[in-house]
Structure formats: C-alpha cells, structure tokens
Amino acid sequence: MVELSSNFLFTAFILYLVGILFFGGAIKDKRHADKKAGPNRWAKIGIIITIAGFVSQLIFFILRWIASGHAPVSNLFEFTTFFGMSLVGAFIFIYFMYKTPLLGLFTLPIAALIIAYGSMFPRDVTPLIPALQSYWLHIHVTTTAIGQSILAVSFAAGLIYLVKSVDQQKRTKSNIWLEVVLFGLVSTLGFVFVSSYFAATDYSVNFNYINKDGQPDTEKYSLPALVGPYQYEMTDQSRFEPLFETPAIISARKLNTVIWSIGAGIVLYGFLRLILRKRVAAAIQPWTKNINLDLVDEIGYRSVLIGFPVFTLGGLIFAMIWAQIAWTRFWGWDPKEVWALITWLFYAAFLHLRLSKGWHGQKSAWLAVIGFIIIMFNLVAVNLVIAGLHSYAGS
C-alpha cells in the first residue's frame, strides 16, 4: 500500500507541474490583459488540473495513514509533503476568492519544490516513538502545517508584488535581496537534482560516531560527506572523506544536506544567469506586467489574517498542551519551540504594522517574504542541523 500511495504522490506532483503551464498560458493570453474579463480558459483548465493533483495527493495521505496506522506527519518526508499539499489547498481556496492566475504561476512552483524537497528524505514507514503516540500528533502537527501553508500564500503574493514593483534597471538593496530570495528557491531545486542523482547511483556510506548523549551511534549518509559526525569512523574507506567533523550537538548528516543544497544552488543559479544574462527577477518580471498590485497586496494581507490564528492554535496552543502531556511541561525552550514562538511574534508584528502603522505595498510584501523565510528556517535548518527534543521530526 505504501508503494501505491507513492504513485499518487508522483501523480499529484506531475499534475501540479502541468497546472503551472496552464496558469502560465493564462498570463500570456492577451485576453487576460483585460482585468475585468476574469479568468480565461487556460486558467479554468489550470485550476481543474490543480484540484485533481490535490485530490491525488490527498489519496496518498489517506493511504499512507492506513498503512502506518497514524497520521503521516511524523518525519521530515511526511511533514514536508503534507505542508506542500496544504499550500496547494490554501491556494485553491484563495484562488476562488480572487481568480488571479498569476498566483498559481508563483504558488504551485513553490509547493512543487517543497514536495520535491521532502521526497528526497527517507520514505520508510516506521513505528512512532512513545512521545508521538498520541492523538495530539494529528491535531498539533496538521494544524501547524495548515496554518503555515496559508501564511506561505502571503509569501507568493509578496513575491509577485516585489517582482513587479522593484526597479530592475538599477542596482539597489531591494533587487539584491529579492535575488537572494530567488536564489533560495533555486537552491532547493538544485538540492533535488543532486539528491536524485546520488539516489539513482545508490550512493551511501555509514559512520560510527558519538552522539549528543555521549553514546556510540551509527549514521547513514546518502550524499558524499563534506562534514562528519563527532569522533567519527568511516565503515567504507573508499568513500569521500569528510573535510571536518561537527560538535555532538550538531546533526552532521543533516548539516551535510544543507551544505549540498547551498552548493547545488550556487551552481544552478550561476547556470541560469549565464543563460538569462540578467537577474532572475528581471527575467520573470514581464510575467507580472498586467497584475493589479493592490489586489496582490490584499491577497497577501488576507492570507496572514486567516493563517495567523490557525498557526496560533497549532503551533503554540496545541503544542503546549501536547508538551505538557508528553514531557510534563508546557514550555522548555527547545529550538523548535523557540522558532515557533519567533514565527508567531513576527506575524503578530506583521499585523500590528499593517493595521496600526499603515505598512502596505512593498513594506508589507517584504514582511511576507521574511515571514516565509522564518518558516522555512524552522523547517529546514532547525530540523536538519540543531539537535533537540523535536529531532525525530527531521529523520
């Protein structure tokens, strides 16, 4: 059943890619230049295909739940793919509110990248550790992911706003930072390419090392080891020797993943710049020429307005209840807890600045982009690099 469910995930991924093409066609259709004309035939087909992809991924989620006996959100593969599915669901909901094809052209690639990124991690169905054997797994983790996915729609809207409004003819701080954001997306794609290559060649190497509890342990790498675990010993000396080892508190295998992501991103980004002969933002700016900036600004704000209370429930309230049940304390300053609080405080400040200080337009768009970076830092860096009570979620 697990293999069957994976087929539905792959089908969903392909449908999302096809949906991107149709939303792109909707933007290029000259009839769409009339903002009062509403979505054209390309956009209608695009949203139908996107809904079909969402249904296919929902079937994947249900089948994996049946196969594992618990909500499939207990490791990085399961949570990340669910996050991507939730992002698509949030987009579908907001699309029917505003009928803006360009939102699909930006949101679906982000969702597809997130799903592809998650698919690079181990997909095995494993028994839950005792701390996760609770119905709060279903409530806390799924609600958090749904809240973050709605907030992520504001990132797509903010990105659209900035791509259109930032002057690409001058070298300013705004277009430099916008390019950095796009580099981050390209890095994710680069990591997918690299991981797929080494998976196809069946690359692996095992290390014996001392873990953060001072106990002997074993770690398996699926990418060449640029960094090794604390006091490591390689079991296969023919493989690439790590350049250095990390302290025990750092997850070396996961840090290795981050380094490969950045390295692959640099290579792929450089390749894109050679082909485009301009900044990536400048290359995609023509796609946004017919967009209504006020509408995009409203979409970003509404997404935060809806997503913030959902994240508050899942990421803080439900999390503290479960922490009390699992670890007999509401709060313990675990890295994951700290970054959940930082995320909450940031979006609270976003709403305050928007409602009280009148931060609209580019300011609001930049806040939405920064908020998504915080979410992704929590998902990637905190899960992959920093050891803590939530480290099981990064397996």
NORRA-V274887 format. One record per pair of residues at least 6 apart in sequence whose ideal C-beta (glycine too) atoms are under 7 Angstrom apart, sorted by the first residue. I is the first residue (numbers start at 1). J is the second residue. If there is no record, write none. Layout:
i=[I & I]
j=[J & J]
This chain:
i=[1 & 1 & 1 & 2 & 2 & 2 & 4 & 5 & 5 & 5 & 5 & 8 & 8 & 8 & 8 & 8 & 9 & 9 & 9 & 11 & 12 & 12 & 12 & 12 & 13 & 13 & 13 & 15 & 15 & 15 & 15 & 16 & 16 & 16 & 16 & 16 & 16 & 17 & 18 & 19 & 19 & 19 & 19 & 19 & 19 & 20 & 20 & 20 & 22 & 22 & 22 & 22 & 23 & 23 & 23 & 23 & 23 & 23 & 24 & 25 & 26 & 26 & 26 & 26 & 26 & 26 & 26 & 27 & 27 & 27 & 27 & 29 & 29 & 31 & 31 & 32 & 32 & 32 & 33 & 35 & 38 & 39 & 39 & 43 & 46 & 46 & 47 & 50 & 50 & 50 & 50 & 51 & 53 & 54 & 54 & 54 & 54 & 57 & 58 & 61 & 61 & 61 & 64 & 65 & 65 & 67 & 68 & 70 & 70 & 71 & 71 & 71 & 72 & 73 & 73 & 73 & 73 & 73 & 73 & 74 & 74 & 74 & 75 & 75 & 76 & 76 & 76 & 76 & 76 & 76 & 77 & 77 & 77 & 77 & 77 & 79 & 79 & 79 & 80 & 80 & 80 & 80 & 81 & 81 & 81 & 82 & 83 & 83 & 83 & 83 & 84 & 84 & 84 & 84 & 86 & 86 & 86 & 87 & 87 & 87 & 87 & 87 & 87 & 88 & 90 & 90 & 90 & 91 & 91 & 91 & 91 & 94 & 94 & 94 & 95 & 95 & 98 & 98 & 100 & 100 & 102 & 102 & 102 & 103 & 103 & 103 & 105 & 106 & 106 & 106 & 107 & 107 & 110 & 113 & 113 & 113 & 116 & 117 & 117 & 117 & 120 & 120 & 120 & 122 & 129 & 131 & 134 & 134 & 134 & 136 & 136 & 136 & 136 & 139 & 140 & 140 & 140 & 140 & 143 & 143 & 143 & 143 & 144 & 144 & 144 & 146 & 147 & 147 & 147 & 147 & 147 & 148 & 148 & 150 & 150 & 150 & 150 & 151 & 151 & 151 & 151 & 151 & 151 & 151 & 152 & 152 & 153 & 154 & 154 & 154 & 154 & 154 & 155 & 155 & 155 & 155 & 157 & 157 & 157 & 157 & 157 & 158 & 158 & 158 & 158 & 158 & 159 & 160 & 160 & 160 & 161 & 161 & 161 & 161 & 161 & 161 & 162 & 162 & 162 & 162 & 163 & 163 & 163 & 163 & 164 & 164 & 164 & 164 & 165 & 165 & 166 & 166 & 166 & 166 & 167 & 168 & 168 & 168 & 168 & 168 & 175 & 175 & 178 & 179 & 179 & 179 & 181 & 182 & 182 & 183 & 183 & 186 & 186 & 186 & 186 & 187 & 187 & 187 & 187 & 188 & 189 & 190 & 190 & 190 & 190 & 190 & 191 & 191 & 191 & 193 & 194 & 194 & 195 & 198 & 198 & 199 & 203 & 204 & 204 & 204 & 205 & 205 & 205 & 205 & 205 & 206 & 206 & 206 & 206 & 207 & 207 & 207 & 207 & 207 & 207 & 207 & 207 & 208 & 208 & 208 & 208 & 208 & 209 & 209 & 209 & 209 & 209 & 209 & 210 & 210 & 210 & 210 & 211 & 211 & 212 & 212 & 212 & 219 & 219 & 221 & 221 & 223 & 223 & 223 & 224 & 225 & 225 & 225 & 226 & 226 & 226 & 226 & 227 & 227 & 227 & 227 & 227 & 227 & 227 & 227 & 227 & 228 & 228 & 228 & 229 & 229 & 229 & 230 & 230 & 230 & 230 & 232 & 245 & 246 & 246 & 249 & 250 & 250 & 251 & 251 & 251 & 251 & 251 & 254 & 254 & 254 & 255 & 255 & 257 & 258 & 258 & 258 & 258 & 272 & 276 & 297 & 297 & 297 & 300 & 300 & 300 & 301 & 301 & 304 & 304 & 304 & 304 & 308 & 308 & 311 & 312 & 315 & 315 & 315 & 316 & 316 & 319 & 320 & 320 & 323 & 323 & 323 & 323 & 324 & 331 & 334 & 334 & 334 & 335 & 335 & 335 & 336 & 336 & 336 & 339 & 339 & 339 & 340 & 342 & 343 & 343 & 343 & 346 & 346 & 347 & 350 & 350 & 353 & 353 & 354 & 359 & 383 & 383 & 384]
j=[63 & 66 & 67 & 64 & 67 & 125 & 63 & 60 & 63 & 64 & 67 & 56 & 57 & 59 & 60 & 63 & 57 & 60 & 81 & 56 & 53 & 56 & 57 & 60 & 112 & 115 & 116 & 49 & 52 & 53 & 56 & 50 & 53 & 88 & 108 & 111 & 112 & 112 & 49 & 46 & 49 & 50 & 53 & 104 & 108 & 105 & 108 & 109 & 42 & 45 & 46 & 49 & 43 & 46 & 101 & 104 & 105 & 108 & 105 & 42 & 32 & 39 & 40 & 42 & 43 & 46 & 101 & 101 & 102 & 105 & 287 & 40 & 42 & 37 & 40 & 40 & 101 & 290 & 290 & 292 & 99 & 99 & 101 & 101 & 101 & 104 & 95 & 88 & 92 & 104 & 108 & 92 & 88 & 85 & 88 & 89 & 92 & 85 & 85 & 72 & 82 & 85 & 72 & 71 & 72 & 125 & 125 & 128 & 137 & 137 & 138 & 142 & 78 & 79 & 82 & 137 & 141 & 142 & 145 & 128 & 132 & 137 & 393 & 395 & 118 & 121 & 383 & 393 & 394 & 395 & 118 & 119 & 121 & 122 & 123 & 141 & 145 & 393 & 114 & 117 & 118 & 379 & 115 & 118 & 119 & 145 & 114 & 145 & 148 & 149 & 111 & 114 & 115 & 118 & 145 & 146 & 149 & 107 & 110 & 111 & 114 & 149 & 152 & 111 & 149 & 150 & 153 & 103 & 104 & 107 & 153 & 153 & 299 & 303 & 103 & 104 & 295 & 299 & 295 & 299 & 160 & 288 & 291 & 156 & 157 & 299 & 287 & 156 & 159 & 160 & 153 & 156 & 156 & 185 & 188 & 189 & 192 & 188 & 191 & 192 & 191 & 192 & 195 & 395 & 392 & 326 & 322 & 325 & 326 & 318 & 321 & 322 & 325 & 318 & 314 & 318 & 319 & 322 & 310 & 313 & 314 & 318 & 311 & 314 & 315 & 310 & 307 & 310 & 311 & 314 & 315 & 311 & 375 & 303 & 306 & 307 & 310 & 303 & 304 & 307 & 311 & 347 & 371 & 375 & 372 & 375 & 303 & 300 & 303 & 304 & 368 & 371 & 368 & 369 & 371 & 372 & 296 & 299 & 300 & 303 & 368 & 300 & 365 & 366 & 368 & 369 & 369 & 288 & 291 & 296 & 293 & 296 & 297 & 300 & 362 & 365 & 178 & 362 & 365 & 369 & 281 & 284 & 285 & 288 & 285 & 288 & 291 & 293 & 293 & 362 & 174 & 175 & 178 & 281 & 175 & 175 & 279 & 281 & 282 & 285 & 279 & 281 & 281 & 279 & 280 & 281 & 369 & 280 & 281 & 265 & 269 & 265 & 268 & 269 & 272 & 261 & 262 & 264 & 265 & 261 & 268 & 261 & 264 & 265 & 267 & 268 & 260 & 261 & 264 & 264 & 260 & 264 & 223 & 222 & 223 & 222 & 222 & 220 & 221 & 222 & 221 & 225 & 234 & 236 & 239 & 218 & 220 & 235 & 236 & 218 & 219 & 221 & 228 & 229 & 232 & 233 & 234 & 216 & 218 & 232 & 233 & 235 & 217 & 219 & 229 & 230 & 231 & 232 & 216 & 230 & 231 & 248 & 217 & 248 & 248 & 249 & 387 & 229 & 253 & 253 & 256 & 256 & 257 & 260 & 240 & 240 & 242 & 256 & 242 & 243 & 256 & 259 & 242 & 243 & 244 & 245 & 246 & 252 & 255 & 256 & 259 & 242 & 245 & 252 & 245 & 246 & 252 & 245 & 246 & 247 & 248 & 245 & 252 & 252 & 255 & 387 & 385 & 387 & 384 & 385 & 387 & 391 & 394 & 384 & 385 & 394 & 384 & 385 & 384 & 380 & 381 & 384 & 385 & 280 & 283 & 360 & 361 & 364 & 364 & 365 & 368 & 354 & 364 & 347 & 350 & 351 & 368 & 347 & 351 & 344 & 344 & 340 & 343 & 344 & 340 & 344 & 340 & 330 & 331 & 329 & 330 & 331 & 332 & 330 & 337 & 388 & 389 & 390 & 382 & 386 & 388 & 382 & 388 & 390 & 377 & 378 & 382 & 378 & 374 & 374 & 375 & 378 & 371 & 374 & 371 & 367 & 371 & 359 & 367 & 364 & 367 & 393 & 394 & 394]
